[in-house]
Each structure stands twice: as structure tokens, then as C-alpha cells.
Amino acid sequence: MRLPIASASVAAFVLLDAGCSRPPSPSPAPAVATTSTATATASAVAPADDAPAARQFAAWLAAFNSGNRDDLLAYHEQNFPYSAASEDVGSIDREFGLSHGTGGFEVKKTEGGGTEITVTMKEKHSSRFASVRMQVDVAEPHRVQRFEIHPIPTPDEFLSVDERAAHRLDATKRHTLLEAIKQNIRAHYVIPAVGDKMIAALDDHDAHGNYEGAADGPAFADVVTMDLQAASHDGHIRLIFGRLPQGPGQESHEEHVAHLKAVNFGFGTIERLPGNVAHVVIDSFPEAIPEEKDAIAGFMTQIADANALVIDLRHNHGGDPHTVQVVVSYLFDAKRVHINDMFRRDTGATEQFWTLPDLQGTRFGSRKPVYVLTSHETFSGGEELAYDLQALKRGVIVGETTGGGAHPGGPFDLDDWYHLIVPTGRPINPITKKDWEGVGVVPDVAVNADAALDEAQRRALSDVSKKAPAH
């Protein structure tokens, strides 16, 4: 199943195919601003361009939009500690991924002045909007003290007449949508009995008039999503309002590969820690096309001679299970090992996943220690890698219990504006005979996510020292 490419850093901004990824927050309500609207608002600038917050924001946006990792790092070292940033840009890997996933931002509207500014922006690669709030120190050089960025529904002032009409929702439209939602759940949801619970919940909420207050598309999508997830405990299912971003079959192979390169094929920092312990950040698992496999071969070969390995999935929201299979294969020898099975309701078929006997590059192999870092944010395909290695006793999981999303699926169009993400498959681990849906992957060593790397490094060093030859 092919994914529109996005790093984990942009998961909140870019709608991922739900195949094995966390969908965005409910209803970012994307819409395309008309040329006239965009022109009318293009001149919206800060009330005082020479104010400290306005100057600092302009410097950040220039670095962010440059597409140059070194420029972005240099800006942060001088002006903006990552500790001041919200989660979406809380590290260079996440921020750089967001930069490439969005194509940068265009300023549409600014408010405030002095040492605090709020900016409404539009992604360059899509019609989605985001809001930034920046607060800077009163004293020179006015370093950033607080920075928050998050996706927002398209502001009304940027909607065309047709788009405003699409946002409106009356009782007839609401009924039509509910019937279409129930029909798709009944036909496609991976566990029919759970699907029946969701349908019953929708009927109950509708009978009690709980949807009458949802007078527009974003509000309706949000409340329906909450009701579906409450009934199913399935983090993948949701109703999306808005035009979906470019998806399968809508981009050329060259464009697809360019997007992969922009997010470094889903990989972040690769470094050597003391004791020859390798630390590898993996933020997503893009589609396992040949170029992705070639990149993984290069990354894994870089760390093949390490004494121990720490795989960092703390911000991984998932991706293609075939890419998970490739990564796991480098942690074993050439002999095939059964990793996972995937049942698909729509076909009735069960696909088996085994380690790959033939790989490019050099394997890390099966004998050296592996630690896997997780957080409550780790989701779907990220959870699969952790769950597979834990079940096979090939890795020690360090961190927090993960998000609990195991069921892959994809969007079903209800009309041009409403799309239902329906999980149609479920993994079946060959050892546990279960998956992590609704419960997450429970770590072997439970620590706060921000302490997980230090804890794993400490344990890895202990492992390495035990194996070191005596002098």
C-alpha cells in the first residue's frame, strides 16, 4: 500500500495513508485559497516588522524555508534552543522533516508585536494552514523563549464561496454521511463485531441528537471520529473533512523519489556513542520501493560494525510493513526468521513476513545487543518493529508504552470532501498470536521517553563491557 511520503515530523500536517501510519489530528480542514483571496492577504505582515518577535520570526522562517539542514541548525544554535519548541519541531530531525514535507510556509496573516507574535501560514506544498506563536526574550539578542506550531482549519477569510458552501452541513447531508460511514464500516472494517459496535454507537448518538450541533464539516468529522474511536479503541479509524493531499498514482516516480530524498528515506540522526554504540533515529517507514531499500542498505551498513545498536522510534508514526521487514532483516543473519503475518479482510488473504535472506550492504547480525526506544507517540508501523523484536527476543524495548494502533487501512471517499479511514487489516504475530491494537507495546524497561536514550546507552555500554576481552 503506497503512502504519500512524509516524515513523522509532518504527520500532524500531512495526511498519511492509514496503511500503517498515524493519521493526522482530526479534521485539519484543508481547503484551497482562491487566487483573489491569496492576493488580498499576501500583504499581511507584522504590525511592526522591526519588533523583536517579528525579526526573530522572519529569521526562523528564512532558515526553515531554506531547505538546508546546516542553515537551520546554525540558526537554532544562535537564536532558538529546541527546548523552547513544541513537539512538531522539537529536534532538528523533526523540524527538517517538517520543512521538506510542507515545502516551507507562506505568511498569510500576523498579529501581535513587541516580544510575542502569532502568525497564520499556508504550506507551500498544499492548501493546509498552520499557526505559529513565538515569544522572545525582552533583552538582546531576543532569543526564542517559546514556540508553538500546529495545523489549523482553513480560516474563513481564506475560503472561496464554494468552499464555504462545502463546510456547511444540514440534517439531510448529515444523515447521508452517517449512512455512508456505516455502510463502509460494515463492508470493510477488519473485525466485523467491532464494526457492529461502532455502527450501534453512531445510531445511538444520532438518536440522542448528539450530531445536531455539528453545523460544519470539521466539527462533524471531529465528533464522529471521537465516537468511532471510543467504541472501537482503534486509533486508525477516523472521518476526515477536506480535500485529500496528492496520493497514489497522482505523482510520478521521480516526484515520489524526490520526496523520499527530502525526508532522508524516513531516517534521522545516525551517530556513534561512546563504546561504539550506534544510535539510529527512524521517523517513518516509507514505501519499500527499490530506492528506499538502497537507502536502508546504506544506513544499516554504516552501523553494521557497531558493538551495540539503539534504534530510536520515539517519534515514529509508521509506514509500510514491507519497509519494517527490510529493517528487521538487517538485525538477523541470512537464515529466514518469521516476523509477522498480515490478514486483510477485503481479500481474506494472510500475507507472511519473514526476514529477507538476500540483502544489499552489511548486516548488523543477530548476536550483538539491540535496544529500541519508544514513546506514547510511537504508532502503527513503528510499534510493529518494536513488537516484532520484543516477541523474537531480539531487542530490549526502553521507554513508554506506545500508542496502540495496529490495524492498517486506507481512505474511502464518501464524497469530494468527506473521507473515512477504515482499517481493513490486522497483524498476527506468529509467536504471541496477537497484536498491539488498543494496548500498545509495553516496554521491557519503563522510563520517560526523554530519558530513554540515556538508559539504553547505559545498558548497552554495560553489555559491551561484559563482552570486552580481559587485559
Helices and strands as residue ranges (DSSP letters): G 8-10, H 35-41, H 52-65, H 69-79, G 82-84, G 87-89, H 92-102, E 105-113, E 116-123, E 129-136, E 144-152, G 156-158, H 161-167, H 171-188, H 192-207, H 217-232, E 238-241, H 253-262, G 264-266, E 267-273, E 277-282, H 290-302, E 308-312, H 321-329, E 338-344, E 350-354, E 370-374, H 381-391, E 396-399, E 409-413, E 418-423, E 425-428, E 445-446, G 449-451, H 452-467
